[in-house]
């Protein structure tokens, strides 16, 4: 009899009800951070939606062992940046060209607008920044992370983050000078 006992099925993170509850809570807490970062890096609502879904699906599947909320936030930020970078360099984005001029609309990303023209201008200016400046500007101004936290999350020295903020501000000042 002892040899006929079946082993209990392994419970995977996907099948765990508590994993689903945990993922739901994480999505609710970090959805604005992840979506905003994805949108500023992909510059396209549809691509940002894809990045958002992939980040939280990856989180749910892997159930990373985060010892505190700071570690969870860092994991989500770096995963979002990695997936957004991969989206921007995908073969679809880099190799697809329209066959005819009238097909150009199918290849061009969906255009969207914010509540005001000023918000549209700021978004366009931030999205035109080089990626290294865009990440620190977004995390500092839109997500209110301190310089030390940004440095820790991105694996940079605090001085490098301060320099990128300064240079990014200068580029934004040049682009948005007429909005004052």
C-alpha positions as CSV (number, residue, x, y, z in Angstrom):
1,X,0.0,0.0,0.0
2,X,2.8,2.4,0.9
3,X,4.2,2.2,-2.6
4,X,0.9,3.1,-4.3
5,X,0.5,6.5,-2.8
6,X,0.5,9.2,-5.5
7,X,2.6,12.3,-4.8
8,X,0.7,15.5,-4.3
9,X,0.6,17.7,-7.4
10,X,3.1,20.6,-7.3
11,X,1.4,24.0,-6.8
12,X,2.8,26.5,-9.3
13,X,2.6,30.2,-8.8
14,X,0.1,30.4,-11.7
15,X,-2.3,28.0,-9.9
16,X,-2.0,29.6,-6.5
17,X,-5.0,31.6,-5.4
18,X,-2.8,33.6,-3.0
19,X,-0.5,34.3,-6.0
20,X,-3.4,35.7,-7.9
21,X,-4.5,37.9,-5.0
22,X,-0.9,39.1,-4.5
23,X,-0.6,39.9,-8.2
24,X,-3.9,41.8,-8.2
25,X,-2.7,43.9,-5.2
26,X,0.6,44.6,-6.9
27,X,-1.1,45.7,-10.1
28,X,-3.4,48.0,-8.2
29,X,-0.5,49.5,-6.3
30,X,2.0,49.9,-9.2
31,X,-0.2,50.3,-12.3
32,X,0.5,54.0,-12.8
33,X,4.2,53.6,-12.3
34,X,4.5,50.7,-14.8
35,X,2.1,52.2,-17.4
36,X,3.7,55.7,-17.2
37,X,7.2,54.3,-17.6
38,X,6.1,52.0,-20.5
39,X,4.3,54.9,-22.2
40,X,7.3,57.3,-21.9
41,X,9.6,54.6,-23.4
42,X,7.5,53.2,-26.1
43,X,5.8,56.5,-27.1
44,X,2.8,54.5,-28.2
45,X,-0.4,53.6,-26.3
46,X,-0.8,50.2,-27.9
47,X,2.9,49.3,-27.2
48,X,2.6,50.6,-23.7
49,X,-0.5,48.4,-23.1
50,X,1.5,45.4,-24.3
51,X,4.5,46.2,-22.1
52,X,2.1,46.7,-19.1
53,X,0.5,43.3,-19.6
54,X,3.8,41.6,-20.1
55,X,5.3,43.1,-17.0
56,X,2.5,42.0,-14.7
57,X,2.2,38.6,-16.5
58,X,5.9,38.0,-15.9
59,X,5.4,39.1,-12.2
60,X,2.5,36.7,-11.8
61,X,4.4,33.8,-13.4
62,X,7.7,34.3,-11.6
63,X,6.3,35.5,-8.3
64,X,9.7,37.1,-7.5
65,X,10.9,36.8,-4.0
66,X,10.8,40.5,-2.9
67,X,11.8,41.0,0.7
68,X,10.2,44.5,0.8
69,X,8.1,47.0,-1.3
70,X,11.3,48.8,-2.3
71,X,12.7,45.6,-3.9
72,X,9.3,44.9,-5.6
73,X,9.2,48.4,-7.0
74,X,12.8,48.1,-8.3
75,X,11.9,44.7,-9.9
76,X,8.9,46.2,-11.6
77,X,10.9,49.3,-12.9
78,X,13.8,47.3,-14.3
79,X,11.4,44.7,-15.8
80,X,9.3,47.5,-17.4
81,X,12.4,49.2,-18.9
82,X,13.8,45.9,-20.2
83,X,10.5,44.9,-21.8
84,X,10.0,48.4,-23.3
85,X,13.5,48.3,-24.7
86,X,12.8,44.9,-26.2
87,X,9.5,46.3,-27.7
88,X,11.4,49.2,-29.2
89,X,14.0,47.0,-30.9
90,X,11.6,44.3,-32.0
91,X,11.8,43.2,-35.7
92,X,8.3,44.5,-36.2
93,X,9.3,48.0,-35.2
94,X,12.6,48.0,-37.0
95,X,11.8,46.2,-40.2
96,X,8.2,46.8,-41.2
97,X,7.7,49.3,-43.9
98,X,4.5,50.2,-45.8
99,X,4.1,48.7,-49.2
100,X,2.2,51.7,-50.5
101,X,1.8,55.3,-49.2
102,X,-1.8,54.6,-48.2
103,X,-0.6,51.7,-45.9
104,X,1.5,54.1,-43.9
105,X,-1.4,54.7,-41.5
106,X,-1.3,51.0,-40.5
107,X,2.3,51.1,-39.5
108,X,2.2,54.4,-37.6
109,X,1.5,54.1,-33.9
110,X,-1.8,55.3,-32.6
111,X,-1.8,59.0,-31.8
112,X,-3.3,60.0,-28.4
113,X,-3.7,63.2,-26.6
114,X,-3.7,64.3,-22.9
115,X,-6.1,66.7,-21.3
116,X,-4.2,69.9,-22.4
117,X,-1.9,71.0,-25.1
118,X,0.8,71.7,-22.5
119,X,0.6,68.1,-21.2
120,X,0.9,66.9,-24.9
121,X,4.0,69.1,-25.4
122,X,5.6,67.9,-22.2
123,X,5.0,64.3,-23.0
124,X,6.4,64.8,-26.5
125,X,9.5,66.5,-25.2
126,X,10.1,63.8,-22.5
127,X,9.6,61.1,-25.1
128,X,12.2,62.6,-27.4
129,X,14.9,62.5,-24.7
130,X,17.5,59.8,-25.0
131,X,16.5,56.7,-23.0
132,X,19.0,57.3,-20.2
133,X,17.7,60.8,-19.5
134,X,14.0,59.7,-20.1
135,X,14.1,57.1,-17.4
136,X,15.6,59.3,-14.6
137,X,13.4,62.3,-15.6
138,X,10.3,60.1,-15.5
139,X,11.2,58.4,-12.2
140,X,12.1,61.7,-10.5
141,X,9.3,63.9,-11.7
142,X,6.4,61.6,-12.4
143,X,6.9,58.9,-9.8
144,X,8.6,61.1,-7.1
145,X,11.5,58.8,-6.5
146,X,14.5,60.4,-4.7
147,X,17.9,60.4,-6.5
148,X,19.3,57.7,-4.2
149,X,16.4,55.4,-5.0
150,X,16.7,56.0,-8.7
151,X,20.4,55.3,-8.5
152,X,19.8,52.0,-6.6
153,X,17.1,50.9,-9.0
154,X,19.0,51.7,-12.2
155,X,22.4,50.5,-10.8
156,X,24.0,53.9,-11.2
157,X,25.9,56.2,-8.9
158,X,24.0,59.1,-7.4
159,X,26.2,61.5,-9.2
160,X,25.3,59.9,-12.5
161,X,21.6,60.3,-11.8
162,X,22.1,63.9,-10.8
163,X,24.0,64.5,-14.1
164,X,21.4,62.8,-16.2
165,X,18.7,64.9,-14.4
166,X,20.6,68.1,-15.1
167,X,21.3,67.3,-18.7
168,X,17.7,66.0,-19.2
169,X,16.3,69.2,-17.7
170,X,18.5,71.3,-20.1
171,X,17.2,69.4,-23.1
172,X,13.6,69.8,-21.9
173,X,14.3,73.5,-21.3
174,X,15.5,73.9,-24.9
175,X,12.5,72.0,-26.3
176,X,9.9,73.6,-24.1
177,X,11.2,77.1,-24.0
178,X,8.2,78.6,-25.8
179,X,5.7,77.2,-23.2
180,X,6.7,79.6,-20.5
